[in-house]
Amino acid sequence: MTEAYIHHRIDVAPREWQATADALAGSPNLALHGGTLYGAWRSQIGRPRDEVNAISVWPNLDSAKAAVDGLFTDVGTVIGSDSSIMTPTLRPKNAEPPRRQGNYAFRWFETPPENWQEFLDLCESAWPGFESAYDSQIIGMWRFIKDNGNLRRTLLMTRRPNLAVWERSKIPQGKAETEVRRQLSRRYDLCEATHVFTTTLITAEDNEDSVRWA
């Protein structure tokens, strides 16, 4: 059975993103309901300094639905939060969490149903070339179980080594990169709305991001 995921947008006490991530990972409420922390990210560009984005993973959709409300009331540094249940699309293939530090982009899409299959096909076609050209990874693309009206809502998470590679990935070099950019641009044009912000991984195992981004 496919795992379910929950995206959590969390307002935390000033400068308490690391303490919050540590507490989320050890949250009794999370464990009690059968969930685990997939990852926690602090803001880099585009979101408030004291906002944490986290994703939890669940054995199935029913367990996620049963646990989605009030999960982090036991975490003292959490001021407020909202959560949305998601299911994986093309990726992730399993619930192995991301572990390497980097520039993580959270991008939301809202796509009309009639464009949905082409949207998925373009992702599947473009991702291998994107990853090989830019030393980057597609962590996952999840669909929210609650759509926005008739639009399919998805969250795409990509990892790049740093912001320099973000800029580099927008300027294709050679035929292969140009084709990747064409496919991604077409995907961009198929959706009704999209927005993005960047983060770094608080729960990274290789190194801690100590830069003051905001």
N, CA, C and O of each residue as an XYZ file, in Angstrom:
856
protein
N       0.848     -1.202      0.000
C       0.000      0.000      0.000
C       0.880      1.246      0.000
O       1.891      1.292      0.701
N       0.503      2.248     -0.775
C       1.285      3.468     -0.898
C       1.173      4.324      0.358
O       0.086      4.514      0.904
N       2.324      4.839      0.807
C       2.311      5.742      1.956
C       1.589      7.044      1.620
O       1.508      7.447      0.459
N       1.074      7.685      2.650
C       0.526      9.029      2.532
C       1.480      9.992      3.228
O       2.271      9.595      4.083
N       1.393     11.256      2.849
C       2.268     12.284      3.402
C       1.408     13.462      3.849
O       0.309     13.675      3.336
N       1.920     14.218      4.807
C       1.259     15.462      5.203
C       2.284     16.589      5.132
O       3.376     16.489      5.691
N       1.912     17.666      4.435
C       2.732     18.873      4.437
C       2.263     19.771      5.570
O       1.072     20.056      5.697
N       3.210     20.218      6.396
C       2.916     21.086      7.534
C       3.622     22.431      7.345
O       4.841     22.482      7.183
N       2.849     23.517      7.368
C       3.437     24.852      7.403
C       3.320     25.325      8.842
O       2.216     25.444      9.373
N       4.471     25.599      9.482
C       4.500     25.804     10.925
C       5.120     27.161     11.259
O       6.231     27.468     10.826
N       4.397     27.965     12.028
C       4.947     29.204     12.587
C       5.596     28.866     13.922
O       4.968     28.267     14.795
N       6.874     29.258     14.076
C       7.601     28.896     15.292
C       8.043     30.149     16.034
O       8.051     31.247     15.478
N       8.407     29.968     17.289
C       8.927     31.074     18.089
C      10.203     31.616     17.442
O      10.898     30.870     16.753
N      10.529     32.902     17.649
C      11.684     33.502     16.979
C      12.973     32.700     17.146
O      13.383     32.364     18.257
N      13.596     32.406     16.007
C      14.891     31.728     15.916
C      14.884     30.299     16.464
O      15.936     29.773     16.829
N      13.736     29.682     16.523
C      13.627     28.345     17.118
C      13.407     27.250     16.067
O      12.805     26.218     16.363
N      13.898     27.476     14.835
C      13.652     26.471     13.797
C      14.359     25.142     14.091
O      13.784     24.079     13.855
N      15.591     25.186     14.601
C      16.305     23.940     14.886
C      15.667     23.189     16.060
O      15.467     21.976     15.993
N      15.354     23.913     17.122
C      14.707     23.270     18.270
C      13.361     22.680     17.872
O      12.973     21.616     18.354
N      12.656     23.377     16.993
C      11.359     22.872     16.550
C      11.518     21.596     15.745
O      10.785     20.630     15.955
N      12.469     21.588     14.827
C      12.699     20.378     14.019
C      13.075     19.195     14.901
O      12.606     18.078     14.681
N      13.917     19.436     15.894
C      14.306     18.364     16.813
C      13.094     17.831     17.566
O      12.940     16.623     17.744
N      12.235     18.751     18.006
C      11.044     18.341     18.749
C      10.045     17.604     17.856
O       9.395     16.656     18.297
N       9.925     18.039     16.611
C       9.015     17.360     15.684
C       9.438     15.913     15.477
O       8.604     15.008     15.464
N      10.735     15.702     15.315
C      11.249     14.360     15.068
C      10.952     13.425     16.231
O      10.731     12.230     16.034
N      10.946     13.978     17.459
C      10.693     13.158     18.638
C       9.309     13.325     19.214
O       9.076     12.950     20.363
N       8.378     13.880     18.448
C       7.047     14.180     18.956
C       6.281     12.911     19.329
O       6.070     12.052     18.472
N       5.861     12.775     20.594
C       5.047     11.617     20.977
C       3.738     11.529     20.200
O       3.278     10.433     19.880
N       3.135     12.680     19.895
C       1.894     12.662     19.127
C       2.101     12.044     17.757
O       1.263     11.276     17.284
N       3.221     12.377     17.117
C       3.521     11.827     15.801
C       3.673     10.304     15.882
O       3.085      9.567     15.090
N       4.467      9.850     16.846
C       4.695      8.414     17.000
C       3.415      7.678     17.392
O       3.164      6.567     16.925
N       2.610      8.299     18.248
C       1.380      7.678     18.724
C       0.439      7.335     17.571
O      -0.244      6.312     17.594
N       0.415      8.199     16.570
C      -0.488      7.993     15.436
C       0.155      7.205     14.295
O      -0.480      6.986     13.263
N       1.407      6.778     14.468
C       2.047      5.943     13.452
C       2.808      6.706     12.389
O       3.165      6.133     11.359
N       3.065      7.994     12.616
C       3.775      8.800     11.629
C       5.246      8.948     11.958
O       5.668      8.705     13.089
N       6.024      9.350     10.962
C       7.431      9.699     11.151
C       7.712     10.999     10.414
O       7.009     11.360      9.470
N       8.754     11.698     10.861
C       9.131     12.948     10.202
C       9.961     12.636      8.967
O      11.024     12.021      9.060
N       9.471     13.061      7.816
C      10.187     12.881      6.547
C      11.291     13.925      6.419
O      12.379     13.622      5.931
N      11.018     15.145      6.852
C      12.008     16.211      6.801
C      11.432     17.523      7.303
O      10.215     17.706      7.350
N      12.329     18.439      7.680
C      11.937     19.793      8.090
C      12.884     20.776      7.433
O      14.090     20.540      7.365
N      12.333     21.882      6.949
C      13.097     22.862      6.183
C      12.876     24.253      6.755
O      11.765     24.601      7.157
N      13.946     25.049      6.790
C      13.839     26.451      7.221
C      13.841     27.346      5.986
O      14.331     26.961      4.924
N      13.295     28.525      6.142
C      13.144     29.444      5.017
C      14.494     29.955      4.531
O      15.405     30.215      5.317
N      14.593     30.090      3.230
C      15.773     30.674      2.596
C      15.351     31.940      1.862
O      15.744     33.039      2.253
N      14.560     31.803      0.812
C      14.063     32.949      0.056
C      12.562     32.784     -0.168
O      12.111     31.747     -0.654
N      11.792     33.811      0.187
C      10.392     33.850     -0.181
C       9.402     33.572      0.924
O       8.198     33.711      0.712
N       9.878     33.175      2.120
C       8.990     32.926      3.234
C       9.548     33.556      4.504
O      10.735     33.881      4.540
N       8.734     33.742      5.556
C       9.215     34.360      6.788
C      10.338     33.556      7.441
O      10.403     32.334      7.305
N      11.206     34.249      8.139
C      12.338     33.600      8.804
C      11.898     32.492      9.741
O      12.508     31.423      9.776
N      10.827     32.745     10.511
C      10.430     31.817     11.564
C       9.273     30.914     11.139
O       8.366     30.622     11.918
N       9.334     30.486      9.888
C       8.410     29.486      9.377
C       9.190     28.218      9.056
O      10.237     28.270      8.410
N       8.684     27.099      9.504
C       9.247     25.794      9.175
C       8.262     25.052      8.285
O       7.067     24.996      8.576
N       8.769     24.488      7.205
C       7.972     23.582      6.399
C       8.422     22.166      6.717
O       9.609     21.850      6.641
N       7.484     21.332      7.066
C       7.805     19.951      7.409
C       6.897     19.007      6.627
O       5.797     19.377      6.217
N       7.374     17.795      6.430
C       6.573     16.740      5.817
C       6.663     15.516      6.719
O       7.753     15.107      7.118
N       5.524     14.944      7.034
C       5.481     13.686      7.767
C       4.965     12.593      6.834
O       4.265     12.868      5.860
N       5.321     11.352      7.149
C       4.934     10.224      6.308
C       4.144      9.231      7.147
O       4.424      9.037      8.330
N       3.146      8.602      6.514
C       2.168      7.770      7.202
C       1.991      6.452      6.469
O       2.184      6.387      5.255
N       1.625      5.396      7.196
C       1.502      4.080      6.548
C       0.475      4.048      5.420
O       0.643      3.312      4.448
N      -0.591      4.847      5.546
C      -1.639      4.849      4.534
C      -2.462      6.130      4.685
O      -2.246      6.927      5.599
N      -3.392      6.301      3.779
C      -4.198      7.514      3.757
C      -5.108      7.614      4.979
O      -5.316      8.704      5.512
N      -5.644      6.491      5.420
C      -6.542      6.519      6.583
C      -5.819      7.000      7.839
O      -6.373      7.777      8.616
N      -4.580      6.539      8.041
C      -3.841      6.968      9.235
C      -3.499      8.447      9.166
O      -3.497      9.129     10.191
N      -3.209      8.953      7.968
C      -2.944     10.384      7.810
C      -4.190     11.210      8.107
O      -4.112     12.243      8.773
N      -5.330     10.758      7.616
C      -6.578     11.483      7.855
C      -6.926     11.516      9.340
O      -7.441     12.517      9.839
N      -6.646     10.428     10.039
C      -6.975     10.349     11.456
C      -6.080     11.248     12.302
O      -6.466     11.665     13.393
N      -4.872     11.549     11.792
C      -3.880     12.253     12.609
C      -3.660     13.709     12.223
O      -2.945     14.421     12.928
N      -4.245     14.170     11.137
C      -3.814     15.431     10.545
C      -4.013     16.641     11.452
O      -3.223     17.583     11.383
N      -5.024     16.648     12.285
C      -5.309     17.826     13.111
C      -4.639     17.721     14.483
O      -4.680     16.671     15.124
N      -4.028     18.810     14.920
C      -3.503     18.893     16.277
C      -2.291     18.047     16.566
O      -2.066     17.663     17.714
N      -1.499     17.746     15.547
C      -0.354     16.852     15.736
C       0.713     17.433     16.655
O       1.301     16.704     17.454
N       0.969     18.729     16.554
C       2.137     19.304     17.209
C       1.783     20.183     18.405
O       2.520     21.110     18.741
N       0.659     19.891     19.042
C       0.284     20.642     20.238
C       1.252     20.373     21.392
O       1.281     21.130     22.362
N       2.042     19.304     21.295
C       3.005     18.977     22.351
C       4.355     19.652     22.155
O       5.255     19.478     22.977
N       4.512     20.423     21.075
C       5.787     21.091     20.780
C       5.680     22.551     21.202
O       4.948     23.331     20.594
N       6.418     22.912     22.251
C       6.262     24.226     22.856
C       6.670     25.390     21.989
O       6.191     26.504     22.201
N       7.545     25.174     21.012
C       8.012     26.270     20.165
C       7.072     26.552     18.988
O       7.278     27.515     18.250
N       6.056     25.729     18.813
C       5.112     25.912     17.711
C       4.036     26.907     18.117
O       3.337     26.711     19.111
N       3.911     27.976     17.340
C       2.894     29.005     17.592
C       1.594     28.659     16.881
O       0.509     28.860     17.427
N       1.703     28.145     15.678
C       0.522     27.770     14.900
C       0.944     26.979     13.684
O       2.108     27.016     13.285
N       0.005     26.263     13.094
C       0.345     25.464     11.926
C      -0.906     25.155     11.124
O      -2.024     25.232     11.634
N      -0.702     24.805      9.863
C      -1.765     24.222      9.056
C      -1.183     23.075      8.252
O      -0.005     23.088      7.896
N      -2.009     22.092      7.969
C      -1.517     20.846      7.387
C      -2.425     20.388      6.252
O      -3.635     20.616      6.273
N      -1.815     19.736      5.256
C      -2.557     19.233      4.102
C      -2.047     17.845      3.751
O      -0.839     17.619      3.688
N      -2.963     16.922      3.523
C      -2.606     15.545      3.196
C      -2.298     15.430      1.705
O      -2.961     16.038      0.864
N      -1.271     14.633      1.402
C      -0.824     14.466      0.025
C      -0.570     12.976     -0.249
O      -0.347     12.188      0.671
N      -0.610     12.618     -1.522
C      -0.186     11.293     -1.959
C       0.855     11.459     -3.056
O       0.771     12.412     -3.830
N       1.836     10.562     -3.150
C       2.877     10.710     -4.162
C       2.344     10.450     -5.565
O       1.414      9.666     -5.756
N       2.944     11.119     -6.537
C       2.620     10.858     -7.941
C       3.758     10.017     -8.540
O       3.866      8.827     -8.240
N       4.596     10.616     -9.371
C       5.706      9.891     -9.986
C       6.817      9.593     -8.987
O       7.486      8.564     -9.085
N       7.010     10.478     -8.040
C       8.001     10.325     -6.981
C       7.440     10.964     -5.713
O       6.566     11.827     -5.795
N       7.931     10.551     -4.537
C       8.978      9.563     -4.287
C       8.482      8.134     -4.480
O       7.291      7.853     -4.346
N       9.412      7.237     -4.795
C       9.081      5.831     -4.966
C       8.950      5.123     -3.623
O       8.267      4.104     -3.514
N       9.611      5.670     -2.595
C       9.518      5.106     -1.253
C       9.655      6.246     -0.247
O       9.834      7.403     -0.627
N       9.570      5.914      1.021
C       9.542      6.943      2.066
C      10.913      7.246      2.641
O      11.003      7.799      3.737
N      11.990      6.900      1.935
C      13.337      7.236      2.389
C      13.504      8.754      2.366
O      13.339      9.364      1.310
N      13.826      9.385      3.503
C      13.846     10.854      3.556
C      15.096     11.443      2.914
O      16.119     10.766      2.813
N      15.022     12.691      2.482
C      16.223     13.390      2.008
C      17.186     13.627      3.172
O      16.757     13.890      4.296
N      18.487     13.532      2.898
C      19.479     13.627      3.967
C      20.551     14.674      3.693
O      21.227     15.109      4.625
N      20.727     15.092      2.438
C      21.816     16.011      2.100
C      21.342     17.452      2.133
O      20.229     17.771      1.715
N      22.215     18.318      2.641
C      21.931     19.749      2.642
C      21.918     20.273      1.206
O      22.507     19.671      0.308
N      21.254     21.377      1.010
C      21.205     21.987     -0.318
C      20.135     23.049     -0.385
O      19.583     23.470      0.632
N      19.856     23.470     -1.588
C      18.807     24.443     -1.891
C      17.564     23.647     -2.296
O      17.526     23.051     -3.372
N      16.559     23.643     -1.436
C      15.334     22.888     -1.695
C      14.232     23.856     -2.102
O      13.877     24.767     -1.355
N      13.706     23.643     -3.284
C      12.622     24.486     -3.776
C      11.291     23.776     -3.583
O      11.129     22.617     -3.964
N      10.339     24.490     -2.982
C       8.966     24.026     -2.865
C       8.164     24.773     -3.933
O       8.033     25.996     -3.875
N       7.634     24.039     -4.899
C       6.838     24.689     -5.946
C       5.452     24.055     -6.009
O       5.308     22.839     -6.140
N       4.438     24.911     -5.912
C       3.057     24.475     -6.034
C       2.557     24.717     -7.456
O       2.862     25.737     -8.075
N       1.786     23.758     -7.956
C       1.104     23.893     -9.241
C      -0.387     23.664     -9.049
O      -0.795     22.868     -8.203
N      -1.191     24.358     -9.829
C      -2.613     24.075     -9.947
C      -2.897     23.862    -11.430
O      -2.774     24.782    -12.240
N      -3.279     22.634    -11.770
C      -3.344     22.216    -13.166
C      -4.752     21.746    -13.520
O      -5.326     20.946    -12.781
N      -5.326     22.218    -14.626
C      -6.646     21.743    -15.047
C      -6.616     20.242    -15.342
O      -5.602     19.737    -15.823
N      -7.698     19.524    -15.065
C      -7.719     18.077    -15.297
C      -7.380     17.688    -16.723
O      -6.735     16.663    -16.943
N      -7.802     18.486    -17.698
C      -7.544     18.142    -19.100
C      -6.060     18.237    -19.466
O      -5.633     17.679    -20.477
N      -5.269     18.946    -18.642
C      -3.828     19.067    -18.894
C      -2.999     18.143    -18.005
O      -1.774     18.095    -18.118
N      -3.672     17.415    -17.127
C      -2.973     16.677    -16.082
C      -2.029     15.604    -16.630
O      -0.880     15.518    -16.196
N      -2.494     14.791    -17.573
C      -1.657     13.704    -18.077
C      -0.448     14.238    -18.837
O       0.654     13.707    -18.694
N      -0.638     15.270    -19.635
C       0.508     15.867    -20.332
C       1.485     16.458    -19.327
O       2.699     16.343    -19.499
N       0.969     17.085    -18.286
C       1.803     17.636    -17.225
C       2.685     16.545    -16.613
O       3.891     16.740    -16.460
N       2.096     15.405    -16.265
C       2.852     14.292    -15.699
C       3.872     13.737    -16.689
O       5.008     13.440    -16.322
N       3.459     13.600    -17.938
C       4.358     13.053    -18.962
C       5.587     13.945    -19.153
O       6.702     13.449    -19.317
N       5.378     15.255    -19.129
C       6.494     16.182    -19.276
C       7.454     16.088    -18.097
O       8.671     16.140    -18.272
N       6.898     15.948    -16.894
C       7.756     15.774    -15.723
C       8.615     14.530    -15.859
O       9.830     14.575    -15.667
N       7.983     13.437    -16.186
C       8.694     12.161    -16.287
C       9.766     12.208    -17.364
O      10.833     11.615    -17.208
N       9.489     12.903    -18.441
C      10.444     13.000    -19.545
C      11.606     13.934    -19.219
O      12.749     13.650    -19.578
N      11.320     15.050    -18.538
C      12.340     16.079    -18.319
C      13.237     15.802    -17.124
O      14.399     16.208    -17.119
N      12.726     15.129    -16.126
C      13.483     14.992    -14.879
C      14.860     14.336    -15.031
O      15.825     14.854    -14.470
N      14.997     13.231    -15.754
C      16.339     12.624    -15.852
C      17.387     13.574    -16.432
O      18.515     13.624    -15.941
N      17.028     14.319    -17.460
C      17.958     15.270    -18.045
C      18.262     16.420    -17.112
O      19.401     16.884    -17.044
N      17.266     16.880    -16.401
C      17.462     17.940    -15.413
C      18.436     17.489    -14.327
O      19.350     18.227    -13.960
N      18.240     16.293    -13.824
C      19.082     15.794    -12.736
C      20.530     15.605    -13.179
O      21.457     15.943    -12.444
N      20.720     15.070    -14.373
C      22.090     14.811    -14.833
C      22.820     16.092    -15.220
O      24.036     16.183    -15.051
N      22.100     17.074    -15.731
C      22.738     18.309    -16.186
C      23.153     19.216    -15.033
O      24.137     19.948    -15.140
N      22.406     19.171    -13.931
C      22.599     20.189    -12.896
C      22.935     19.603    -11.513
O      22.840     20.303    -10.505
N      23.323     18.336    -11.469
C      23.646     17.706    -10.183
C      22.525     17.970     -9.186
O      22.773     18.321     -8.032
N      21.293     17.798     -9.643
C      20.121     18.112     -8.842
C      19.227     16.880     -8.735
O      19.381     15.924     -9.494
N      18.294     16.911     -7.789
C      17.422     15.773     -7.578
C      15.968     16.223     -7.450
O      15.663     17.251     -6.845
N      15.087     15.424     -8.037
C      13.663     15.587     -7.797
C      13.337     14.748     -6.567
O      13.347     13.519     -6.629
N      13.051     15.403     -5.464
C      12.751     14.682     -4.235
C      11.373     14.036     -4.319
O      11.204     12.874     -3.950
N      10.406     14.778     -4.797
C       9.069     14.222     -4.932
C       8.109     15.211     -5.550
O       8.359     16.417     -5.573
N       7.008     14.685     -6.049
C       5.887     15.522     -6.467
C       4.622     14.852     -5.942
O       4.266     13.744     -6.344
N       3.966     15.548     -5.044
C       2.801     15.012     -4.366
C       1.551     15.737     -4.824
O       1.577     16.932     -5.120
N       0.455     14.992     -4.876
C      -0.843     15.607     -5.161
C      -1.632     15.712     -3.868
O      -1.731     14.746     -3.111
N      -2.193     16.885     -3.618
C      -3.030     17.083     -2.445
C      -4.370     16.377     -2.636
O      -4.930     16.378     -3.732
N      -4.878     15.774     -1.563
C      -6.143     15.052     -1.709
C      -7.320     16.017     -1.850
O      -8.386     15.631     -2.328
N      -7.128     17.277     -1.432
C      -8.149     18.293     -1.636
C      -7.684     19.237     -2.740
O      -6.736     20.000     -2.558
N      -8.356     19.178     -3.876
C      -8.010     20.057     -4.983
C      -8.574     21.449     -4.748
O      -9.426     21.649     -3.882
N      -8.091     22.408     -5.529
C      -8.585     23.778     -5.477
C      -9.659     23.919     -6.546
O      -9.362     24.181     -7.711
N     -10.905     23.741     -6.135
C     -11.966     23.718     -7.125
C     -11.805     22.501     -8.012
O     -11.793     21.369     -7.528
N     -11.682     22.732     -9.313
C     -11.511     21.649    -10.269
C     -10.054     21.478    -10.682
O      -9.757     20.709    -11.596
N      -9.139     22.188    -10.015
C      -7.725     22.152    -10.395
C      -6.966     21.125     -9.564
O      -7.189     21.004     -8.359
N      -6.069     20.388    -10.213
C      -5.235     19.425     -9.510
C      -4.088     20.164     -8.821
O      -3.288     20.825     -9.483
N      -4.008     20.054     -7.500
C      -2.973     20.746     -6.724
C      -1.820     19.794     -6.446
O      -2.026     18.681     -5.963
N      -0.605     20.239     -6.754
C       0.571     19.418     -6.505
C       1.674     20.250     -5.865
O       1.742     21.469     -6.027
N       2.535     19.547     -5.131
C       3.741     20.134     -4.564
C       4.937     19.399     -5.141
O       5.066     18.186     -4.975
N       5.801     20.125     -5.811
C       7.046     19.590     -6.355
C       8.201     20.077     -5.496
O       8.339     21.274     -5.243
N       9.033     19.134     -5.047
C      10.218     19.508     -4.285
C      11.464     19.077     -5.044
O      11.625     17.905     -5.385
N      12.347     20.044     -5.306
C      13.610     19.764     -5.980
C      14.769     20.194     -5.091
O      14.675     21.162     -4.337
N      15.861     19.448     -5.200
C      17.085     19.805     -4.467
C      18.176     20.170     -5.465
O      18.455     19.421     -6.402
N      18.783     21.320     -5.254
C      19.981     21.714     -5.976
C      21.104     21.892     -4.960
O      20.819     22.129     -3.786
N      22.354     21.788     -5.359
C      23.441     21.955     -4.388
C      23.450     23.324     -3.723
O      23.797     23.447     -2.548
N      23.066     24.360     -4.482
C      23.104     25.720     -3.949
C      22.328     26.640     -4.877
O      21.819     26.207     -5.910
N      22.240     27.904     -4.506
C      21.482     28.865     -5.306
C      22.136     29.161     -6.644
O      21.448     29.524     -7.599
N      23.458     29.013     -6.731
C      24.137     29.235     -8.012
C      23.634     28.245     -9.060
O      23.498     28.599    -10.231
N      23.361     27.022     -8.652
C      22.854     26.023     -9.589
C      21.409     26.332     -9.965
O      20.981     26.046    -11.083
N      20.659     26.916     -9.034
C      19.300     27.382     -9.382
C      19.365     28.327    -10.583
O      18.635     28.148    -11.557
N      20.234     29.323    -10.512
C      20.363     30.281    -11.609
C      20.872     29.600    -12.869
O      20.370     29.845    -13.966
N      21.877     28.739    -12.702
C      22.441     28.029    -13.846
C      21.388     27.185    -14.565
O      21.417     27.083    -15.792
N      20.462     26.580    -13.824
C      19.461     25.697    -14.428
C      18.449     26.458    -15.278
O      17.711     25.851    -16.054
N      18.408     27.764    -15.139
C      17.487     28.569    -15.939
C      18.108     29.009    -17.268
O      17.428     29.585    -18.117
N      19.401     28.735    -17.440
C      20.112     29.178    -18.654
C      20.683     27.942    -19.345
O      21.821     27.565    -19.069
N      19.923     27.302    -20.236
C      20.382     26.050    -20.841
C      21.584     26.236    -21.752
O      21.743     27.269    -22.402
N      22.421     25.215    -21.782
C      23.585     25.190    -22.661
C      23.552     23.897    -23.476
O      23.566     22.801    -22.916
N      23.509     24.035    -24.786
C      23.489     22.868    -25.653
C      22.083     22.339    -25.875
O      21.125     22.769    -25.233
N      21.984     21.372    -26.825
C      20.684     20.857    -27.243
C      19.952     20.122    -26.137
O      18.747     20.304    -25.963
N      20.664     19.297    -25.390
C      20.010     18.489    -24.363
C      19.385     19.364    -23.277
O      18.242     19.144    -22.878
N      20.131     20.344    -22.808
C      19.596     21.236    -21.776
C      18.467     22.099    -22.325
O      17.506     22.394    -21.614
N      18.580     22.505    -23.584
C      17.520     23.298    -24.204
C      16.222     22.509    -24.282
O      15.141     23.063    -24.084
N      16.330     21.205    -24.571
C      15.129     20.369    -24.623
C      14.517     20.196    -23.237
O      13.296     20.220    -23.086
N      15.356     20.026    -22.240
C      14.844     19.943    -20.872
C      14.097     21.228    -20.512
O      13.001     21.184    -19.952
N      14.696     22.360    -20.835
C      14.061     23.638    -20.524
C      12.756     23.798    -21.290
O      11.796     24.354    -20.758
N      12.704     23.320    -22.538
C      11.462     23.393    -23.325
C      10.347     22.605    -22.642
O       9.216     23.078    -22.531
N      10.680     21.408    -22.190
C       9.672     20.575    -21.539
C       9.189     21.203    -20.233
O       7.993     21.201    -19.940
N      10.123     21.739    -19.457
C       9.731     22.363    -18.199
C       8.921     23.634    -18.436
O       8.005     23.941    -17.674
N       9.256     24.367    -19.485
C       8.503     25.581    -19.813
C       7.087     25.236    -20.267
O       6.130     25.939    -19.940
N       6.966     24.148    -21.020
C       5.636     23.701    -21.452
C       4.795     23.296    -20.239
O       3.613     23.631    -20.160
N       5.400     22.585    -19.308
C       4.702     22.210    -18.085
C       4.225     23.450    -17.326
O       3.104     23.497    -16.821
N       5.092     24.433    -17.261
C       4.789     25.709    -16.608
C       3.555     26.356    -17.236
O       2.713     26.918    -16.535
N       3.457     26.271    -18.573
C       2.353     26.907    -19.284
C       1.049     26.121    -19.202
O      -0.017     26.668    -19.486
N       1.115     24.851    -18.818
C      -0.090     24.031    -18.726
C      -0.901     24.315    -17.462
O      -2.095     24.020    -17.408
N      -0.252     24.888    -16.447
C      -0.945     25.080    -15.168
C      -1.646     26.433    -15.140
O      -1.305     27.348    -15.890
N      -2.626     26.533    -14.262
C      -3.357     27.783    -14.086
C      -2.646     28.715    -13.115
O      -2.766     29.936    -13.215
N      -1.902     28.134    -12.173
C      -1.189     28.941    -11.184
C       0.002     28.148    -10.666
O      -0.034     26.919    -10.610
N       1.058     28.864    -10.288
C       2.222     28.237     -9.678
C       2.955     29.272     -8.836
O       2.963     30.457     -9.169
N       3.571     28.823     -7.743
C       4.448     29.702     -6.974
C       5.508     28.843     -6.304
O       5.338     27.637     -6.126
N       6.615     29.502     -5.935
C       7.769     28.769     -5.433
C       8.471     29.576     -4.351
O       8.475     30.806     -4.385
N       9.064     28.875     -3.391
C      10.019     29.482     -2.478
C      11.119     28.469     -2.213
O      10.965     27.281     -2.497
N      12.241     28.950     -1.662
C      13.372     28.056     -1.432
C      13.681     27.942      0.057
O      13.401     28.844      0.847
N      14.264     26.806      0.408
C      14.531     26.459      1.796
C      15.851     25.709      1.887
O      16.453     25.360      0.871
N      16.291     25.467      3.113
C      17.383     24.538      3.354
C      16.914     23.505      4.378
O      15.974     23.748      5.134
N      17.576     22.359      4.391
C      17.111     21.201      5.149
C      17.635     21.226      6.587
O      18.826     21.021      6.820
N      16.750     21.475      7.540
C      17.163     21.489      8.946
C      17.620     20.102      9.385
O      18.542     19.971     10.191
N      16.976     19.075      8.855
C      17.258     17.705      9.270
C      18.356     17.043      8.444
O      18.493     15.820      8.467
N      19.139     17.837      7.716
C      20.250     17.279      6.931
C      21.254     16.574      7.837
O      21.482     16.988      8.973
N      21.845     15.511      7.318
C      22.818     14.746      8.090
C      24.261     15.123      7.777
O      25.164     14.768      8.534
N      24.496     15.842      6.666
C      25.882     16.146      6.297
C      26.371     17.475      6.862
O      27.485     17.543      7.381
N      25.565     18.535      6.773
C      25.988     19.805      7.364
C      24.796     20.696      7.657
O      23.735     20.567      7.046
N      24.988     21.592      8.593
C      23.941     22.514      9.028
C      24.060     23.823      8.265
O      25.160     24.338      8.065
N      22.922     24.357      7.842
C      22.908     25.681      7.209
C      22.835     26.742      8.313
O      21.834     26.840      9.023
N      23.888     27.524      8.448
C      23.935     28.551      9.490
C      23.841     29.967      8.923
O      24.022     30.940      9.655
N      23.561     30.087      7.632
C      23.462     31.400      6.995
C      22.206     32.112      7.489
O      21.172     31.475      7.693
N      22.289     33.420      7.682
C      21.122     34.243      8.032
C      20.532     34.760      6.735
O      20.981     35.774      6.200
N      19.512     34.052      6.224
C      18.979     34.371      4.905
C      18.047     35.567      4.920
O      17.987     36.311      3.942
N      17.323     35.765      6.002
C      16.338     36.841      6.023
C      16.742     37.893      7.056
O      16.040     38.889      7.231
